[in-house]
Amino acid sequence: MRVLVIEDDEELAETVAAGLRHARMAVDVALDGEAGLARALVNDYDVIVLDRDLPGLHGDQVCARLVDGGGRARLLMLTAAATNDDLVDGLGLGADDYLPKPFDFPVLVARIGALARRAQPSIPPVLACGDVVLDTARRCARRADRQLELTPKEFGVLEQLLAAQGRVVSAEELLARVWDEAADPFTGAVKITIHRLRGKLGEPPVIETLAKAGYRI
């Protein structure tokens, strides 16, 4: 799952990003509306966490531009204001969810997960193929009765492969969906992660490599 956090409070933005990464999400951060909008228009995010009260390009304007653009990302708007009128206004702008500050971090993670499952195409809460099961809500995975101890990147790759339901997923697509914008496209990060994931999944193998095409389960 790939998330963009647009928040002008740098300390809060980095704290949220660190927590989401711990929850096995790939996270990019923008500290103002213009930078956030630019990233959102270039990258393919599942969820965008948008502070409404941004200086310069206001969060309302960012939201309107993203909704008009018709992207697949779901919008979760944050604000220090918590009245019903603010809630109505935020949802009226096209946001998919609205969370007042201060918020409990587990609630933020749960709401992001719920929004990601509503992205197009939607992802069911539990993905499975044979005895491999991944719970997108609880952010855990297992094979048969064995819990899989996966890194965030391994979890993300497995999530994308299972969600593809047998479709071949290219290394480029995995890089775009699982890694953040700091990833070097010329590294072997995807190949290395696939190798480690195969080792943790064990036998019999479930991930197939198709030369010059990508991977599938």
N, CA, C and O of each residue as an XYZ file, in Angstrom:
868
protein
N       0.843     -1.185      0.000
C       0.000      0.000      0.000
C       0.887      1.247      0.000
O       1.833      1.337      0.783
N       0.585      2.197     -0.869
C       1.382      3.421     -0.958
C       0.539      4.624     -0.545
O      -0.573      4.820     -1.036
N       1.092      5.427      0.370
C       0.360      6.534      0.983
C       1.153      7.826      0.836
O       2.379      7.827      0.951
N       0.449      8.921      0.581
C       1.045     10.254      0.578
C       0.488     11.034      1.754
O      -0.728     11.128      1.920
N       1.371     11.596      2.572
C       0.970     12.444      3.697
C       1.299     13.891      3.336
O       2.463     14.229      3.121
N       0.280     14.743      3.268
C       0.474     16.173      2.988
C       0.128     16.928      4.274
O      -1.044     17.065      4.627
N       1.147     17.410      4.959
C       0.986     18.017      6.283
C       2.103     19.034      6.489
O       3.277     18.690      6.353
N       1.758     20.287      6.817
C       2.772     21.325      6.940
C       3.511     21.298      8.276
O       4.571     21.913      8.399
N       2.979     20.604      9.274
C       3.686     20.426     10.538
C       4.695     19.290     10.333
O       4.327     18.115     10.322
N       5.970     19.657     10.170
C       6.976     18.661      9.792
C       7.117     17.559     10.830
O       7.268     16.389     10.478
N       7.069     17.922     12.098
C       7.203     16.908     13.152
C       6.040     15.918     13.104
O       6.250     14.709     13.201
N       4.822     16.422     12.955
C       3.656     15.551     12.867
C       3.720     14.696     11.606
O       3.423     13.502     11.645
N       4.108     15.310     10.487
C       4.182     14.570      9.229
C       5.152     13.396      9.327
O       4.845     12.291      8.879
N       6.325     13.639      9.913
C       7.321     12.572     10.022
C       6.904     11.511     11.036
O       7.211     10.332     10.865
N       6.206     11.928     12.091
C       5.713     10.964     13.070
C       4.666     10.051     12.446
O       4.700      8.836     12.638
N       3.735     10.640     11.697
C       2.714      9.849     11.015
C       3.365      8.914      9.993
O       3.012      7.737      9.911
N       4.315      9.441      9.218
C       4.976      8.621      8.197
C       5.699      7.440      8.827
O       5.619      6.320      8.323
N       6.409      7.686      9.935
C       7.132      6.608     10.606
C       6.172      5.527     11.105
O       6.452      4.335     10.983
N       5.051      5.949     11.663
C       4.074      4.985     12.146
C       3.454      4.166     11.030
O       3.240      2.963     11.182
N       3.165      4.812      9.908
C       2.584      4.089      8.772
C       3.590      3.130      8.159
O       3.225      2.041      7.716
N       4.849      3.528      8.132
C       5.878      2.607      7.629
C       5.998      1.396      8.538
O       6.205      0.277      8.070
N       5.868      1.625      9.837
C       5.892      0.508     10.781
C       4.717     -0.428     10.536
O       4.799     -1.625     10.813
N       3.615      0.126     10.012
C       2.430     -0.684      9.680
C       2.528     -1.265      8.272
O       1.522     -1.681      7.699
N       3.745     -1.294      7.712
C       4.034     -1.939      6.430
C       3.427     -1.193      5.248
O       2.929     -1.814      4.309
N       3.467      0.122      5.292
C       3.022      0.944      4.166
C       4.213      1.723      3.611
O       5.128      2.081      4.353
N       4.197      1.981      2.311
C       5.182      2.851      1.679
C       4.636      4.271      1.734
O       3.509      4.523      1.308
N       5.438      5.207      2.262
C       4.929      6.544      2.556
C       5.828      7.623      1.966
O       7.048      7.587      2.129
N       5.215      8.584      1.279
C       5.878      9.808      0.855
C       5.291     10.962      1.664
O       4.142     10.906      2.103
N       6.096     12.009      1.855
C       5.660     13.166      2.652
C       5.833     14.443      1.848
O       6.856     14.633      1.189
N       4.839     15.315      1.900
C       4.930     16.662      1.328
C       4.524     17.645      2.412
O       3.564     17.409      3.145
N       5.266     18.763      2.515
C       5.051     19.707      3.604
C       4.233     20.923      3.202
O       4.041     21.829      4.013
N       3.748     20.961      1.966
C       2.853     22.048      1.564
C       1.940     21.550      0.447
O       2.170     20.491     -0.136
N       0.905     22.333      0.162
C      -0.106     21.907     -0.797
C       0.428     21.749     -2.206
O       0.067     20.793     -2.893
N       1.275     22.656     -2.655
C       1.789     22.588     -4.013
C       2.649     21.345     -4.225
O       2.506     20.644     -5.227
N       3.544     21.077     -3.269
C       4.391     19.888     -3.380
C       3.557     18.613     -3.314
O       3.813     17.654     -4.041
N       2.554     18.612     -2.433
C       1.694     17.444     -2.318
C       0.902     17.184     -3.582
O       0.798     16.044     -4.034
N       0.342     18.244     -4.156
C      -0.421     18.091     -5.385
C       0.462     17.571     -6.514
O       0.042     16.710     -7.287
N       1.682     18.093     -6.611
C       2.602     17.651     -7.653
C       2.912     16.161     -7.517
O       2.921     15.439     -8.514
N       3.166     15.696     -6.294
C       3.438     14.275     -6.080
C       2.205     13.428     -6.406
O       2.307     12.377     -7.039
N       1.049     13.903     -5.964
C      -0.186     13.136     -6.173
C      -0.532     12.980     -7.645
O      -1.123     11.975     -8.039
N      -0.171     13.960     -8.460
C      -0.481     13.895     -9.885
C       0.505     13.025    -10.656
O       0.220     12.598    -11.774
N       1.671     12.762    -10.053
C       2.709     11.987    -10.736
C       2.711     10.523    -10.301
O       2.891      9.626    -11.124
N       2.509     10.286     -9.006
C       2.609      8.933     -8.458
C       1.235      8.311     -8.239
O       0.228      9.012     -8.136
N       1.213      6.998     -8.172
C      -0.038      6.255     -8.023
C      -0.205      5.847     -6.567
O       0.337      4.827     -6.142
N      -0.943      6.628     -5.807
C      -1.149      6.353     -4.384
C      -2.479      5.642     -4.152
O      -3.438      5.815     -4.904
N      -2.510      4.841     -3.096
C      -3.772      4.235     -2.669
C      -4.579      5.222     -1.834
O      -5.790      5.364     -2.009
N      -3.883      5.902     -0.922
C      -4.551      6.844     -0.021
C      -3.698      8.100      0.116
O      -2.472      8.020      0.182
N      -4.350      9.257      0.160
C      -3.677     10.523      0.420
C      -4.245     11.095      1.716
O      -5.444     11.352      1.823
N      -3.366     11.288      2.696
C      -3.739     11.898      3.963
C      -3.462     13.392      3.830
O      -2.306     13.804      3.727
N      -4.499     14.190      3.832
C      -4.404     15.606      3.477
C      -4.833     16.505      4.628
O      -5.985     16.467      5.059
N      -3.890     17.324      5.129
C      -4.244     18.335      6.125
C      -5.070     19.413      5.431
O      -4.668     19.941      4.394
N      -6.208     19.732      5.999
C      -7.059     20.723      5.342
C      -6.503     22.143      5.463
O      -6.658     22.957      4.554
N      -5.858     22.431      6.588
C      -5.443     23.804      6.881
C      -4.003     24.068      6.446
O      -3.168     24.465      7.259
N      -3.720     23.851      5.185
C      -2.377     24.076      4.652
C      -2.193     25.547      4.286
O      -3.123     26.180      3.786
N      -1.001     26.096      4.530
C      -0.719     27.451      4.056
C      -0.482     27.437      2.551
O      -0.218     26.383      1.972
N      -0.574     28.592      1.921
C      -0.358     28.653      0.476
C      -1.521     28.015     -0.257
O      -2.638     28.530     -0.224
N      -1.268     26.912     -0.909
C      -2.333     26.175     -1.589
C      -3.111     25.396     -0.535
O      -2.634     24.386     -0.018
N      -4.304     25.873     -0.224
C      -5.112     25.306      0.858
C      -5.499     23.868      0.559
O      -5.600     23.451     -0.595
N      -5.715     23.115      1.651
C      -6.108     21.719      1.494
C      -7.383     21.548      0.694
O      -7.530     20.566     -0.034
N      -8.316     22.498      0.818
C      -9.551     22.435      0.041
C      -9.258     22.482     -1.458
O      -9.876     21.765     -2.245
N      -8.304     23.338     -1.844
C      -7.947     23.452     -3.259
C      -7.251     22.194     -3.757
O      -7.496     21.733     -4.872
N      -6.381     21.645     -2.917
C      -5.710     20.396     -3.287
C      -6.740     19.290     -3.487
O      -6.679     18.548     -4.467
N      -7.681     19.182     -2.558
C      -8.728     18.165     -2.643
C      -9.534     18.322     -3.928
O      -9.781     17.347     -4.637
N      -9.938     19.546     -4.221
C     -10.746     19.788     -5.420
C      -9.990     19.411     -6.687
O     -10.560     18.819     -7.603
N      -8.706     19.754     -6.738
C      -7.906     19.432     -7.925
C      -7.768     17.923     -8.097
O      -7.840     17.414     -9.215
N      -7.571     17.220     -7.008
C      -7.406     15.770     -7.085
C      -8.709     15.083     -7.485
O      -8.707     14.143     -8.279
N      -9.809     15.558     -6.934
C     -11.108     14.979     -7.293
C     -11.407     15.238     -8.766
O     -11.871     14.343     -9.473
N     -11.143     16.457     -9.233
C     -11.370     16.781    -10.639
C     -10.490     15.946    -11.557
O     -10.874     15.636    -12.685
N      -9.300     15.582    -11.064
C      -8.382     14.783    -11.873
C      -8.812     13.342    -12.030
O      -8.323     12.642    -12.916
N      -9.724     12.887    -11.180
C     -10.268     11.535    -11.326
C      -9.315     10.417    -10.984
O      -9.469      9.313    -11.506
N      -8.325     10.654    -10.120
C      -7.383      9.610     -9.745
C      -8.020      8.530     -8.897
O      -9.138      8.686     -8.405
N      -7.296      7.427     -8.730
C      -7.818      6.302     -7.959
C      -7.600      6.462     -6.461
O      -8.237      5.765     -5.671
N      -6.717      7.363     -6.055
C      -6.396      7.507     -4.640
C      -7.611      7.972     -3.840
O      -8.387      8.814     -4.293
N      -7.757      7.413     -2.657
C      -8.789      7.846     -1.718
C      -8.216      8.952     -0.827
O      -7.035      8.931     -0.482
N      -9.061      9.912     -0.462
C      -8.620     11.083      0.285
C      -9.134     11.052      1.717
O     -10.337     10.977      1.965
N      -8.187     11.112      2.657
C      -8.522     11.233      4.073
C      -8.084     12.620      4.522
O      -6.891     12.923      4.530
N      -9.047     13.467      4.897
C      -8.743     14.847      5.255
C      -8.591     14.978      6.766
O      -9.417     14.480      7.531
N      -7.523     15.657      7.186
C      -7.277     15.942      8.592
C      -7.517     17.420      8.859
O      -7.252     18.259      7.998
N      -8.018     17.744     10.050
C      -8.189     19.143     10.401
C      -8.238     19.310     11.903
O      -8.661     18.412     12.631
N      -7.795     20.487     12.363
C      -7.895     20.794     13.783
C      -9.325     21.144     14.165
O      -9.699     21.051     15.334
N     -10.128     21.548     13.182
C     -11.538     21.855     13.440
C     -12.351     20.565     13.435
O     -12.125     19.682     12.608
N     -13.293     20.464     14.357
C     -14.010     19.192     14.492
C     -15.524     19.364     14.580
O     -16.202     18.504     15.144
N     -16.067     20.443     14.042
C     -17.510     20.645     14.102
C     -18.195     19.851     13.000
O     -17.552     19.408     12.048
N     -19.487     19.678     13.136
C     -20.245     18.972     12.106
C     -20.196     19.713     10.773
O     -20.157     19.094      9.710
N     -20.197     21.049     10.839
C     -20.121     21.827      9.609
C     -18.809     21.576      8.875
O     -18.785     21.477      7.648
N     -17.715     21.475      9.633
C     -16.424     21.184      9.013
C     -16.440     19.801      8.367
O     -15.919     19.614      7.267
N     -17.040     18.840      9.056
C     -17.153     17.493      8.514
C     -17.935     17.499      7.209
O     -17.514     16.894      6.223
N     -19.059     18.174      7.206
C     -19.888     18.243      6.002
C     -19.138     18.930      4.868
O     -19.180     18.482      3.721
N     -18.451     20.025      5.200
C     -17.692     20.751      4.174
C     -16.602     19.875      3.574
O     -16.426     19.834      2.356
N     -15.872     19.176      4.439
C     -14.775     18.346      3.952
C     -15.251     17.234      3.041
O     -14.665     16.997      1.985
N     -16.309     16.553      3.441
C     -16.850     15.480      2.605
C     -17.475     16.044      1.343
O     -17.459     15.406      0.290
N     -18.030     17.251      1.455
C     -18.627     17.884      0.283
C     -17.611     18.240     -0.770
O     -17.947     18.336     -1.950
N     -16.371     18.439     -0.366
C     -15.313     18.743     -1.325
C     -14.889     17.511     -2.127
O     -14.211     17.631     -3.147
N     -15.289     16.343     -1.665
C     -14.933     15.121     -2.367
C     -14.024     14.205     -1.585
O     -13.632     13.149     -2.082
N     -13.674     14.596     -0.343
C     -12.872     13.711      0.497
C     -13.673     12.445      0.811
O     -14.900     12.480      0.907
N     -12.963     11.333      0.968
C     -13.626     10.062      1.262
C     -13.821      9.836      2.752
O     -14.697      9.076      3.166
N     -13.001     10.499      3.552
C     -13.124     10.368      5.000
C     -12.542     11.631      5.634
O     -11.860     12.419      4.979
N     -12.825     11.797      6.906
C     -12.501     13.049      7.587
C     -12.150     12.708      9.025
O     -12.926     12.046      9.715
N     -10.986     13.156      9.480
C     -10.536     12.806     10.825
C     -10.034     14.062     11.545
O      -9.081     14.692     11.087
N     -10.665     14.431     12.666
C     -10.228     15.625     13.403
C      -8.951     15.362     14.190
O      -8.708     14.242     14.641
N      -8.131     16.411     14.352
C      -6.952     16.349     15.227
C      -7.369     16.811     16.628
O      -8.245     17.666     16.757
N      -6.757     16.260     17.667
C      -5.796     15.152     17.645
C      -6.526     13.829     17.429
O      -7.715     13.715     17.723
N      -5.818     12.843     16.920
C      -6.438     11.555     16.629
C      -5.607     10.434     17.231
O      -4.411     10.593     17.476
N      -6.251      9.306     17.465
C      -5.547      8.104     17.920
C      -4.922      7.432     16.704
O      -5.595      7.198     15.700
N      -3.630      7.125     16.800
C      -2.945      6.595     15.634
C      -3.543      5.284     15.121
O      -3.662      5.124     13.906
N      -3.924      4.343     15.978
C      -4.555      3.119     15.453
C      -5.810      3.407     14.630
O      -6.115      2.680     13.684
N      -6.535      4.466     14.988
C      -7.723      4.845     14.218
C      -7.307      5.329     12.832
O      -7.937      4.980     11.834
N      -6.248      6.132     12.773
C      -5.743      6.599     11.477
C      -5.340      5.424     10.597
O      -5.699      5.382      9.421
N      -4.597      4.470     11.153
C      -4.166      3.298     10.383
C      -5.370      2.507      9.887
O      -5.403      2.074      8.736
N      -6.358      2.320     10.759
C      -7.544      1.559     10.375
C      -8.317      2.268      9.269
O      -8.808      1.619      8.345
N      -8.429      3.582      9.351
C      -9.168      4.325      8.328
C      -8.423      4.299      6.997
O      -9.043      4.176      5.941
N      -7.102      4.415      7.041
C      -6.322      4.333      5.804
C      -6.500      2.964      5.167
O      -6.686      2.861      3.955
N      -6.444      1.915      5.975
C      -6.640      0.574      5.451
C      -8.005      0.382      4.825
O      -8.137     -0.235      3.768
N      -9.031      0.920      5.494
C     -10.394      0.795      4.962
C     -10.523      1.542      3.641
O     -11.168      1.054      2.714
N      -9.917      2.719      3.548
C      -9.980      3.486      2.297
C      -9.229      2.777      1.183
O      -9.691      2.746      0.042
N      -8.080      2.211      1.504
C      -7.299      1.507      0.481
C      -8.077      0.336     -0.102
O      -7.957      0.032     -1.289
N      -8.867     -0.314      0.726
C      -9.657     -1.445      0.227
C     -10.784     -0.990     -0.673
O     -11.381     -1.802     -1.380
N     -11.086      0.316     -0.655
C     -12.129      0.853     -1.538
C     -11.547      1.471     -2.803
O     -12.288      1.987     -3.639
N     -10.221      1.422     -2.949
C      -9.599      1.959     -4.158
C     -10.032      1.128     -5.355
O     -10.534      0.015     -5.203
N      -9.833      1.678     -6.543
C     -10.226      0.966     -7.766
C      -9.000      0.373     -8.458
O      -8.068      1.117     -8.767
N      -8.962     -0.933     -8.715
C      -9.953     -1.925     -8.297
C      -9.880     -2.166     -6.796
O      -8.808     -2.078     -6.197
N     -11.016     -2.468     -6.197
C     -11.061     -2.642     -4.752
C     -10.297     -3.891     -4.337
O     -10.192     -4.852     -5.098
N      -9.767     -3.862     -3.120
C      -9.014     -4.984     -2.575
C      -9.801     -5.555     -1.404
O     -10.146     -4.808     -0.489
N     -10.097     -6.852     -1.397
C     -10.841     -7.430     -0.278
C     -10.001     -7.406      0.995
O      -8.774     -7.334      0.925
N     -10.656     -7.467      2.166
C      -9.907     -7.407      3.422
C      -8.967     -8.587      3.629
O      -7.949     -8.453      4.308
N      -9.291     -9.727      3.060
C      -8.424    -10.909      3.173
C      -8.116    -11.428      1.773
O      -9.021    -11.710      0.988
N      -6.824    -11.549      1.472
C      -6.372    -12.079      0.188
C      -5.805    -13.471      0.421
O      -5.097    -13.694      1.402
N      -6.109    -14.414     -0.473
C      -5.637    -15.778     -0.274
C      -5.393    -16.470     -1.605
O      -6.067    -16.200     -2.599
N      -4.433    -17.349     -1.603
C      -4.194    -18.259     -2.718
C      -3.658    -19.548     -2.123
O      -2.549    -19.576     -1.589
N      -4.434    -20.606     -2.210
C      -4.040    -21.852     -1.563
C      -3.956    -21.659     -0.059
O      -4.911    -21.200      0.569
N      -2.810    -22.011      0.520
C      -2.652    -21.883      1.973
C      -1.944    -20.590      2.372
O      -1.574    -20.413      3.532
N      -1.756    -19.682      1.404
C      -1.159    -18.379      1.708
C      -2.287    -17.372      1.921
O      -3.116    -17.166      1.034
N      -2.318    -16.749      3.093
C      -3.395    -15.828      3.451
C      -2.787    -14.528      3.964
O      -1.882    -14.541      4.799
N      -3.292    -13.407      3.456
C      -2.832    -12.084      3.891
C      -4.041    -11.265      4.313
O      -4.993    -11.108      3.550
N      -3.996    -10.751      5.520
C      -5.076     -9.945      6.087
C      -4.691     -8.475      5.949
O      -3.808     -7.995      6.659
N      -5.354     -7.757      5.033
C      -4.991     -6.364      4.783
C      -5.430     -5.444      5.909
O      -4.871     -4.357      6.064
N      -6.418     -5.852      6.699
C      -6.887     -5.026      7.810
C      -5.946     -5.133      9.001
O      -5.574     -4.119      9.592
N      -5.562     -6.348      9.354
C      -4.679     -6.558     10.504
C      -3.207     -6.474     10.119
O      -2.336     -6.509     10.987
N      -2.922     -6.362      8.809
C      -1.556     -6.225      8.304
C      -0.684     -7.395      8.733
O       0.423     -7.208      9.238
N      -1.200     -8.609      8.524
C      -0.451     -9.815      8.861
C      -0.657    -10.856      7.777
O      -1.602    -10.771      6.993
N       0.233    -11.842      7.735
C       0.163    -12.888      6.717
C       0.590    -14.216      7.320
O       1.342    -14.269      8.293
N       0.089    -15.284      6.716
C       0.475    -16.613      7.186
C       0.454    -17.596      6.018
O      -0.189    -17.365      4.994
N       1.172    -18.689      6.205
C       1.060    -19.816      5.267
C       0.708    -21.046      6.073
O       1.428    -21.429      6.994
N      -0.415    -21.666      5.715
C      -0.977    -22.760      6.507
C      -1.173    -22.230      7.932
O      -1.873    -21.237      8.130
N      -0.562    -22.886      8.921
C      -0.720    -22.432     10.304
C       0.494    -21.641     10.784
O       0.644    -21.397     11.982
N       1.363    -21.239      9.849
C       2.608    -20.558     10.214
C       2.514    -19.061      9.935
O       2.274    -18.653      8.799
N       2.701    -18.252     10.959
C       2.720    -16.799     10.796
C       3.984    -16.394     10.053
O       5.070    -16.895     10.343
N       3.838    -15.483      9.091
C       4.977    -15.025      8.304
C       5.486    -13.705      8.867
O       4.732    -12.738      8.977
N       6.757    -13.669      9.221
C       7.382    -12.449      9.724
C       7.975    -11.703      8.533
O       9.106    -11.967      8.124
N       7.206    -10.775      7.984
C       7.591    -10.099      6.746
C       7.997     -8.652      7.009
O       7.440     -7.985      7.882
N       8.972     -8.182      6.243
C       9.313     -6.764      6.266
C       8.206     -5.995      5.539
O       7.404     -6.604      4.830
N       8.148     -4.666      5.701
C       7.123     -3.901      4.970
C       7.169     -4.123      3.464
O       6.115     -4.207      2.835
N       8.341     -4.220      2.871
C       8.433     -4.411      1.423
C       7.983     -5.806      1.030
O       7.290     -5.969      0.026
N       8.365     -6.818      1.803
C       7.921     -8.187      1.525
C       6.397     -8.289      1.643
O       5.742     -8.920      0.813
N       5.852     -7.672      2.667
C       4.401     -7.663      2.845
C       3.724     -6.986      1.660
O       2.734     -7.494      1.134
N       4.259     -5.836      1.239
C       3.665     -5.105      0.122
C       3.709     -5.873     -1.180
O       2.744     -5.866     -1.945
N       4.825     -6.537     -1.437
C       4.945     -7.334     -2.664
C       3.954     -8.488     -2.647
O       3.275     -8.743     -3.641
N       3.870     -9.188     -1.515
C       2.922    -10.298     -1.416
C       1.491     -9.798     -1.590
O       0.679    -10.454     -2.243
N       1.178     -8.638     -1.008
C      -0.154     -8.054     -1.143
C      -0.484     -7.777     -2.609
O      -1.584     -8.089     -3.065
N       0.457     -7.196     -3.345
C       0.214     -6.878     -4.753
C       0.062     -8.139     -5.603
O      -0.785     -8.185     -6.495
N       0.864     -9.144     -5.337
C       0.781    -10.384     -6.115
C      -0.530    -11.120     -5.845
O      -1.156    -11.630     -6.774
N      -0.942    -11.178     -4.594
C      -2.203    -11.844     -4.274
C      -3.395    -11.069     -4.840
O      -4.349    -11.666     -5.338
N      -3.337     -9.744     -4.761
C      -4.434     -8.921     -5.277
C      -4.570     -9.045     -6.787
O      -5.657     -8.854     -7.333
N      -3.469     -9.364     -7.464
C      -3.496     -9.494     -8.929
C      -4.236    -10.746     -9.389
O      -4.598    -10.848    -10.561
N      -4.466    -11.697     -8.491
C      -5.254    -12.907     -8.778
C      -4.762    -13.647    -10.017
O      -5.539    -13.981    -10.912
N      -3.460    -13.894    -10.048
C      -2.880    -14.670    -11.143
C      -2.359    -13.848    -12.295
O      -1.674    -14.377    -13.170
N      -2.671    -12.556    -12.314
C      -2.125    -11.685    -13.360
C      -0.635    -11.471    -13.123
O      -0.181    -11.412    -11.980
N       0.111    -11.356    -14.198
C       1.542    -11.083    -14.088
C       1.738     -9.622    -13.662
O       1.156     -8.710    -14.251
N       2.557     -9.417    -12.641
C       2.856     -8.077    -12.134
C       4.323     -7.783    -12.435
O       5.210     -8.520    -12.004
N       4.570     -6.720    -13.164
C       5.938     -6.389    -13.556
C       6.729     -5.838    -12.372
O       6.155     -5.371    -11.389
N       8.053     -5.900    -12.484
C       8.914     -5.324    -11.448
C       8.688     -3.826    -11.341
O       8.744     -3.267    -10.246
N       8.432     -3.169    -12.473
C       8.181     -1.729    -12.471
C       6.905     -1.390    -11.697
O       6.860     -0.403    -10.961
N       5.874     -2.212    -11.869
C       4.627     -1.978    -11.148
C       4.814     -2.193     -9.652
O       4.297     -1.422     -8.844
N       5.551     -3.237     -9.280
C       5.815     -3.483     -7.870
C       6.600     -2.329     -7.253
O       6.323     -1.906     -6.131
N       7.573     -1.831     -7.991
C       8.374     -0.715     -7.494
C       7.498      0.518     -7.253
O       7.667      1.227     -6.261
N       6.565      0.760     -8.169
C       5.690      1.926     -8.057
C       4.661      1.770     -6.948
O       4.263      2.763     -6.338
N       4.223      0.551     -6.675
C       3.135      0.341     -5.716
C       3.625      0.100     -4.292
O       2.892      0.359     -3.338
N       4.870     -0.397     -4.131
C       5.334     -0.843     -2.816
C       6.440      0.047     -2.246
O       6.577      0.165     -1.028
N       7.228      0.674     -3.126
C       8.329      1.513     -2.668
C       7.909      2.979     -2.711
O       6.968      3.339     -3.418
N       8.612      3.829     -1.949
C       8.309      5.250     -1.979
C       9.137      5.933     -3.060
O       9.867      5.272     -3.797
N       9.025      7.253     -3.154
C       9.655      7.980     -4.243
C      11.177      8.019     -4.148
O      11.849      8.409     -5.103
N      11.724      7.616     -3.000
C      13.176      7.589     -2.845
C      13.808      6.341     -3.469
O      15.032      6.243     -3.548
N      12.991      5.400     -3.908
C      13.516      4.156     -4.468
C      14.237      4.405     -5.786
O      13.775      5.183     -6.621
N      15.363      3.745     -5.962
C      16.137      3.833     -7.197
C      15.628      2.772     -8.161
O      15.753      1.581     -7.876
N      15.054      3.172     -9.304
C      14.491      2.188    -10.239
C      15.539      1.284    -10.882
O      15.192      0.281    -11.506
N      16.804      1.629    -10.737
C      17.856      0.838    -11.378
C      18.515     -0.147    -10.418
O      19.475     -0.825    -10.782
N      18.005     -0.226     -9.205
C      18.540     -1.208     -8.267
C      17.810     -2.540     -8.452
O      16.820     -2.618     -9.180
N      18.302     -3.574     -7.792
C      17.640     -4.875     -7.837
C      16.750     -5.090     -6.645
O      16.593     -6.220     -6.182
N      16.150     -4.003     -6.125
C      15.370     -4.098     -4.889
C      14.217     -5.083     -5.012
O      13.976     -5.872     -4.098
N      13.505     -5.045     -6.127
C      12.357     -5.947     -6.293
C      12.827     -7.394     -6.354
O      12.257     -8.269     -5.702
N      13.855     -7.637     -7.131
C      14.375     -9.005     -7.266
C      14.857     -9.546     -5.926
O      14.600    -10.704     -5.598
N      15.555     -8.720     -5.147
C      16.051     -9.145     -3.836
C      14.889     -9.431     -2.886
O      14.909    -10.412     -2.143
N      13.877     -8.561     -2.919
C      12.718     -8.747     -2.042
C      11.951    -10.013     -2.412
O      11.519    -10.754     -1.529
N      11.777    -10.266     -3.697
C      11.119    -11.498     -4.139
C      11.883    -12.721     -3.644
O      11.284    -13.689     -3.176
N      13.216    -12.670     -3.751
C      14.055    -13.797     -3.307
C      13.845    -14.068     -1.816
O      13.683    -15.217     -1.404
N      13.849    -12.999     -1.010
C      13.677    -13.165      0.434
C      12.262    -13.625      0.770
O      12.065    -14.424      1.685
N      11.280    -13.119      0.030
C       9.892    -13.513      0.262
C       9.699    -14.989     -0.040
O       9.017    -15.696      0.701
N      10.297    -15.451     -1.120
C      10.217    -16.885     -1.453
C      10.765    -17.739     -0.323
O      10.195    -18.773      0.024
N      11.889    -17.288      0.252
C      12.476    -18.041      1.345
C      11.557    -18.126      2.547
O      11.484    -19.167      3.200
N      10.862    -17.056      2.845
C       9.960    -17.046      3.997
C       8.677    -17.818      3.725
O       8.098    -18.401      4.641
N       8.229    -17.825      2.466
C       7.023    -18.588      2.124
C       7.292    -20.092      2.160
O       6.391    -20.874      2.466
N       8.520    -20.499      1.851
C       8.886    -21.909      1.925
C       8.361    -22.737      0.765
O       7.998    -22.204     -0.283
N       8.327    -24.036      0.967
C       7.936    -24.995     -0.064
C       6.495    -25.457      0.146
O       5.995    -25.462      1.271
N       5.825    -25.849     -0.957
C       6.260    -25.691     -2.348
C       6.222    -24.225     -2.770
O       5.465    -23.438     -2.200
N       7.037    -23.844     -3.772
C       7.079    -22.442     -4.193
C       5.750    -21.984     -4.777
O       5.043    -22.757     -5.423
N       5.416    -20.711     -4.542
C       4.143    -20.183     -5.045
C       4.331    -18.986     -5.966
O       3.410    -18.616     -6.694
N       5.524    -18.372     -5.942
C       5.773    -17.208     -6.791
C       6.516    -17.644     -8.045
O       7.600    -18.222     -7.970
N       5.933    -17.367     -9.172
C       6.520    -17.739    -10.467
C       7.131    -16.509    -11.131
O       6.542    -15.429    -11.138
N       8.329    -16.698    -11.691
C       8.982    -15.627    -12.448
C       8.780    -15.878    -13.926
O       9.035    -16.978    -14.418
N       8.321    -14.860    -14.635
C       8.169    -14.942    -16.092
C       9.182    -13.985    -16.713
O       9.119    -12.772    -16.516
N      10.109    -14.555    -17.462
C      11.222    -13.794    -18.011
C      10.731    -12.562    -18.789
O       9.858    -12.668    -19.651
N      11.301    -11.404    -18.473
C      11.018    -10.136    -19.135
C       9.570     -9.659    -18.973
O       9.129     -8.731    -19.651
N       8.846    -10.309    -18.066
C       7.440     -9.922    -17.849
C       7.182     -9.538    -16.389
O       6.619     -8.478    -16.118
N       7.594    -10.399    -15.446
C       7.363    -10.081    -14.055
C       7.111    -11.313    -13.218
O       7.736    -12.353    -13.426
N       6.194    -11.197    -12.268
C       5.956    -12.255    -11.296
C       4.447    -12.472    -11.127
O       3.633    -11.580    -11.366
N       4.113    -13.693    -10.705
C       2.710    -13.971    -10.387
C       2.625    -15.089     -9.384
O       3.548    -15.890     -9.236
N       1.491    -15.132     -8.688
C       1.180    -16.245     -7.784
C       0.108    -17.085     -8.452
O      -0.329    -18.089     -7.889
